[in-house]
């Protein structure tokens, strides 16, 4: 099936959201409100989700959207100032937007159940990185019959080795058509993404999350030691790690589970998975199982994430199997 229209809408949506997010990050002074799960969230998360969901729903009114945020917190009286801040940010891009419309756009992403065709969105993947002024991504993917078929990741602060003068990229993939990297500033095509062919441990680079709340740095290091990798891990927030592997700037991304109870959410991996696969890489869980997108918003059949250039994948899985996992 041809997904050209969906690809173009996805690209436009994440770029528009990037404009809002970059402006907020430049002005951010650590301000955030706290969701019920205690994770930090800024007006940029809500504004980004409003813009992306509005564009998706306008183009595909029957498509459900599974996204990370809801407007529940914003609607509280004590968060009136944050609510107004979100609306003001959105109006810089959509001048006619009303408060009710912005809240409604955010809640377009409130779907949580499985559908034959749906979108999944993380409006700011890597919120803590965003708040520090570091890496984050706007991550959008289309899932049809439990397969990820379109992905768009905007990484406003990411610079790749293939284009060192360009800060900010958008990685886009359509199943069966490869992965493309665009310059965020003007959406000019930089080129096709292709994973590294490096398999010599001395030259292998691996990446992992900065935060350790959902990934075990200790076990990642154990795996690296077993593989004979001597280079230090590249730590960066968000699905930018997927883009780094897809573009050949690293060979491995490990997300080793820090708790047996933790279940991954689809918006954290759907887009990145397709970006890497279409660039020639491989993505599974730590047991070598493909990621399963048939349980709504969670990856209930999977544990942990292993991303590689393909050539190293079996070696990584064997190293993990021989490692005593913590948690």
C-alpha positions as CSV (number, residue, x, y, z in Angstrom):
1,X,0.0,0.0,0.0
2,X,1.2,3.5,-0.8
3,X,1.5,5.7,2.3
4,X,2.9,8.8,0.6
5,X,0.1,11.1,1.9
6,X,0.6,9.8,5.5
7,X,4.3,10.3,5.2
8,X,3.9,14.0,4.1
9,X,1.4,14.7,6.8
10,X,3.6,13.1,9.5
11,X,6.6,15.2,8.3
12,X,4.6,18.4,8.4
13,X,3.2,17.6,11.8
14,X,6.5,16.9,13.6
15,X,8.1,19.9,12.0
16,X,5.3,22.3,13.1
17,X,5.5,20.9,16.6
18,X,9.3,21.4,16.5
19,X,8.9,25.1,15.9
20,X,6.9,25.4,19.1
21,X,9.2,23.1,21.1
22,X,12.4,24.9,20.1
23,X,11.0,28.3,21.1
24,X,9.9,27.0,24.5
25,X,13.2,25.2,25.2
26,X,15.1,28.4,24.4
27,X,13.1,30.2,27.1
28,X,12.7,27.4,29.6
29,X,14.0,28.1,33.1
30,X,13.1,24.8,34.7
31,X,9.4,25.5,34.9
32,X,7.1,22.5,34.7
33,X,4.0,21.1,36.2
34,X,3.8,17.5,37.5
35,X,1.6,14.8,36.2
36,X,0.0,12.2,38.4
37,X,2.9,9.8,37.7
38,X,5.3,12.5,39.0
39,X,7.1,12.9,35.6
40,X,7.8,16.4,34.6
41,X,5.9,18.0,31.7
42,X,6.2,21.4,30.2
43,X,3.8,23.5,28.2
44,X,5.7,22.3,25.1
45,X,4.5,18.7,25.6
46,X,0.9,19.8,25.5
47,X,1.4,22.3,22.8
48,X,3.2,19.8,20.6
49,X,0.5,17.2,21.1
50,X,-2.2,19.7,20.3
51,X,-0.6,20.7,17.0
52,X,0.2,17.1,15.9
53,X,-3.1,15.6,16.8
54,X,-5.0,18.5,15.2
55,X,-3.1,18.0,11.9
56,X,-3.6,14.2,12.0
57,X,-7.3,14.4,12.8
58,X,-7.9,17.0,10.1
59,X,-6.3,14.7,7.5
60,X,-7.6,11.4,8.8
61,X,-10.7,12.0,10.9
62,X,-11.4,8.3,11.5
63,X,-7.9,7.5,12.7
64,X,-7.5,7.0,16.5
65,X,-4.4,8.5,18.1
66,X,-2.6,7.0,21.1
67,X,-0.5,9.7,22.6
68,X,1.3,10.3,25.9
69,X,-0.6,13.3,27.3
70,X,-4.2,14.3,28.1
71,X,-5.6,17.7,29.1
72,X,-6.7,16.4,32.5
73,X,-4.0,18.2,34.4
74,X,-4.3,21.3,32.4
75,X,-8.0,21.6,33.2
76,X,-7.4,21.9,36.9
77,X,-8.0,25.3,38.3
78,X,-4.6,25.5,39.9
79,X,-3.0,25.0,36.5
80,X,-4.9,27.8,34.8
81,X,-1.6,29.7,34.1
82,X,-0.1,26.7,32.4
83,X,-3.3,26.1,30.4
84,X,-3.1,29.7,29.2
85,X,0.6,29.3,28.4
86,X,-0.2,26.3,26.2
87,X,-2.9,28.1,24.4
88,X,-0.7,31.1,23.8
89,X,2.1,28.9,22.4
90,X,-0.2,27.2,20.0
91,X,-1.7,30.5,18.9
92,X,1.8,31.6,17.7
93,X,1.4,28.9,15.1
94,X,-2.4,28.7,14.9
95,X,-3.6,32.2,15.6
96,X,-7.3,31.4,15.6
97,X,-7.1,28.5,18.0
98,X,-9.4,28.8,21.0
99,X,-8.8,27.4,24.5
100,X,-11.5,24.8,24.0
101,X,-10.1,23.7,20.7
102,X,-6.5,23.3,22.0
103,X,-7.7,21.2,24.9
104,X,-9.8,19.1,22.5
105,X,-6.8,18.7,20.2
106,X,-4.7,17.4,23.1
107,X,-7.5,14.9,23.9
108,X,-7.6,13.5,20.4
109,X,-4.6,11.6,21.6
110,X,-6.6,9.9,24.4
111,X,-7.2,6.6,22.6
112,X,-5.6,3.7,24.5
113,X,-7.0,0.5,22.9
114,X,-5.9,-1.5,19.9
115,X,-7.3,-0.6,16.4
116,X,-6.7,-1.9,12.9
117,X,-5.2,1.5,12.0
118,X,-4.0,4.1,14.5
119,X,-1.3,6.7,15.1
120,X,1.0,6.9,18.2
121,X,2.7,10.0,19.4
122,X,5.1,11.1,22.0
123,X,4.9,14.9,21.7
124,X,8.2,15.3,23.5
125,X,10.2,12.1,23.9
126,X,12.9,12.9,26.4
127,X,11.2,15.5,28.5
128,X,14.0,15.6,31.1
129,X,16.5,16.1,28.2
130,X,14.3,18.9,26.9
131,X,14.3,20.6,30.2
132,X,18.1,20.4,30.5
133,X,18.5,21.9,27.0
134,X,19.7,18.6,25.5
135,X,18.3,16.0,23.2
136,X,14.6,15.3,22.7
137,X,12.3,14.2,19.8
138,X,8.8,14.6,18.5
139,X,8.0,11.0,17.7
140,X,5.1,10.0,15.5
141,X,4.2,6.6,13.9
142,X,1.3,5.0,12.0
143,X,0.4,1.4,12.8
144,X,-1.7,-0.7,10.5
145,X,-2.7,-4.3,11.3
146,X,-0.1,-4.3,14.2
147,X,2.7,-3.2,11.9
148,X,4.5,0.1,12.0
149,X,4.3,1.5,8.4
150,X,5.2,5.2,8.7
151,X,7.5,6.9,11.1
152,X,8.6,10.5,11.6
153,X,11.1,11.6,14.3
154,X,12.0,15.3,14.6
155,X,15.2,15.8,16.6
156,X,15.7,19.6,16.9
157,X,19.1,19.4,18.7
158,X,20.7,16.4,16.9
159,X,23.7,16.8,14.6
160,X,24.8,13.8,12.6
161,X,28.3,13.0,11.4
162,X,27.1,12.9,7.8
163,X,25.9,16.6,8.0
164,X,27.9,18.3,10.8
165,X,26.8,21.8,9.8
166,X,23.1,21.0,10.3
167,X,21.7,21.1,13.8
168,X,18.2,19.6,13.8
169,X,17.0,16.7,11.7
170,X,13.9,14.8,10.8
171,X,14.1,11.1,10.1
172,X,11.3,9.6,8.1
173,X,10.6,6.0,7.1
174,X,7.9,4.2,5.2
175,X,7.8,0.4,5.4
176,X,9.7,-1.1,2.4
177,X,10.9,2.3,1.2
178,X,14.0,3.0,3.4
179,X,14.8,5.9,5.8
180,X,15.4,9.5,4.8
181,X,17.1,12.2,6.8
182,X,15.9,15.8,6.3
183,X,17.3,19.1,7.6
184,X,14.8,20.4,10.1
185,X,15.3,24.1,9.2
186,X,14.1,23.9,5.6
187,X,13.1,20.2,5.2
188,X,15.7,19.7,2.5
189,X,16.7,16.1,2.0
190,X,20.2,15.3,3.4
191,X,20.1,11.7,2.2
192,X,19.2,8.1,2.8
193,X,20.1,6.7,6.2
194,X,22.2,3.6,6.3
195,X,23.4,1.7,9.4
196,X,27.1,1.2,10.0
197,X,28.8,-2.0,8.9
198,X,31.2,-2.0,11.8
199,X,31.4,-5.3,13.7
200,X,34.9,-5.0,15.2
201,X,34.5,-4.5,18.9
202,X,37.3,-1.9,19.0
203,X,35.3,0.3,16.7
204,X,31.8,-0.3,18.0
205,X,29.9,2.5,19.6
206,X,26.8,2.0,21.7
207,X,24.3,4.4,23.1
208,X,21.8,4.4,26.0
209,X,19.5,6.7,27.9
210,X,20.8,9.4,30.2
211,X,18.2,8.6,32.7
212,X,18.4,5.3,34.6
213,X,14.8,5.0,35.8
214,X,13.8,2.5,33.1
215,X,17.1,1.2,31.9
216,X,20.0,-0.5,33.7
217,X,23.3,1.2,32.9
218,X,25.0,-1.6,34.9
219,X,23.7,-4.3,32.7
220,X,24.4,-2.4,29.5
221,X,28.1,-2.1,30.7
222,X,28.1,-5.8,31.4
223,X,27.0,-6.5,27.8
224,X,29.6,-4.1,26.4
225,X,32.3,-5.8,28.4
226,X,31.3,-9.2,27.2
227,X,31.4,-8.0,23.6
228,X,34.8,-6.4,24.1
229,X,33.6,-2.9,23.4
230,X,36.0,-0.4,24.9
231,X,34.5,2.9,24.0
232,X,32.3,4.6,26.5
233,X,28.6,4.6,26.0
234,X,27.1,7.6,24.2
235,X,24.2,8.8,26.5
236,X,21.5,10.9,25.1
237,X,17.8,11.3,25.7
238,X,14.8,10.3,23.5
239,X,14.5,8.3,20.3
240,X,17.3,10.4,19.0
241,X,19.3,7.2,19.9
242,X,17.4,5.3,17.2
243,X,18.3,8.0,14.6
244,X,22.0,7.8,15.7
245,X,22.0,4.1,15.0
246,X,20.1,4.4,11.7
247,X,22.5,7.1,10.5
248,X,25.6,5.0,11.3
249,X,26.8,7.2,14.1
250,X,26.5,4.3,16.6
251,X,26.1,0.6,16.1
252,X,24.1,-0.4,19.2
253,X,21.3,1.1,21.4
254,X,20.5,-0.9,24.5
255,X,17.5,-0.3,26.8
256,X,18.1,-2.9,29.5
257,X,15.1,-3.3,31.9
258,X,15.8,-2.0,35.4
259,X,12.6,-3.6,36.8
260,X,10.7,-6.8,36.0
261,X,7.4,-4.9,36.4
262,X,8.1,-2.2,33.9
263,X,6.3,-2.4,30.5
264,X,7.4,-0.3,27.6
265,X,5.0,2.1,26.0
266,X,4.6,2.0,22.2
267,X,5.1,5.7,21.7
268,X,8.7,5.4,23.0
269,X,9.7,2.9,20.3
270,X,7.3,2.6,17.3
271,X,8.8,5.4,15.3
272,X,12.4,4.7,16.1
273,X,12.1,1.0,15.4
274,X,10.9,1.6,11.8
275,X,13.6,4.3,11.3
276,X,16.3,1.8,12.2
277,X,14.8,-1.2,10.3
278,X,14.4,0.7,7.1
279,X,18.0,1.9,7.4
280,X,19.2,-1.8,7.4
281,X,19.3,-2.3,11.2
282,X,17.5,-4.7,13.6
283,X,15.3,-4.1,16.6
284,X,14.1,-6.7,19.1
285,X,13.5,-7.1,22.8
286,X,16.3,-8.6,25.0
287,X,15.1,-12.1,24.2
288,X,15.3,-11.6,20.4
289,X,11.6,-11.3,19.9
290,X,10.2,-8.7,17.5
291,X,8.3,-5.9,19.1
292,X,4.6,-6.6,19.2
293,X,2.2,-3.8,18.5
294,X,-1.2,-5.4,19.2
295,X,-1.9,-4.5,22.8
296,X,-2.9,-0.9,22.6
297,X,-0.5,1.5,24.2
298,X,1.9,-1.1,25.7
299,X,4.5,-3.6,24.5
300,X,3.1,-6.3,26.8
301,X,4.9,-9.2,25.1
302,X,8.3,-7.6,25.1
303,X,11.0,-6.9,27.7
304,X,13.7,-4.4,27.1
305,X,15.0,-3.2,23.7
306,X,18.0,-4.1,21.6
307,X,18.8,-2.0,18.6
308,X,21.7,-2.7,16.3
309,X,23.2,-2.4,12.9
310,X,22.1,-6.0,12.3
311,X,25.5,-7.6,12.0
312,X,26.1,-7.4,15.8
313,X,22.6,-8.4,16.8
314,X,23.1,-12.1,17.5
315,X,26.3,-11.4,19.5
316,X,24.4,-8.9,21.6
317,X,21.6,-11.3,22.4
318,X,24.1,-14.0,23.4
319,X,25.9,-11.6,25.7
320,X,22.6,-10.6,27.3
321,X,21.6,-14.2,27.7
322,X,24.8,-14.9,29.6
323,X,24.4,-11.8,31.8
324,X,22.6,-11.9,35.1
325,X,20.0,-9.2,34.8
326,X,19.4,-6.9,37.6
327,X,15.7,-6.2,38.6
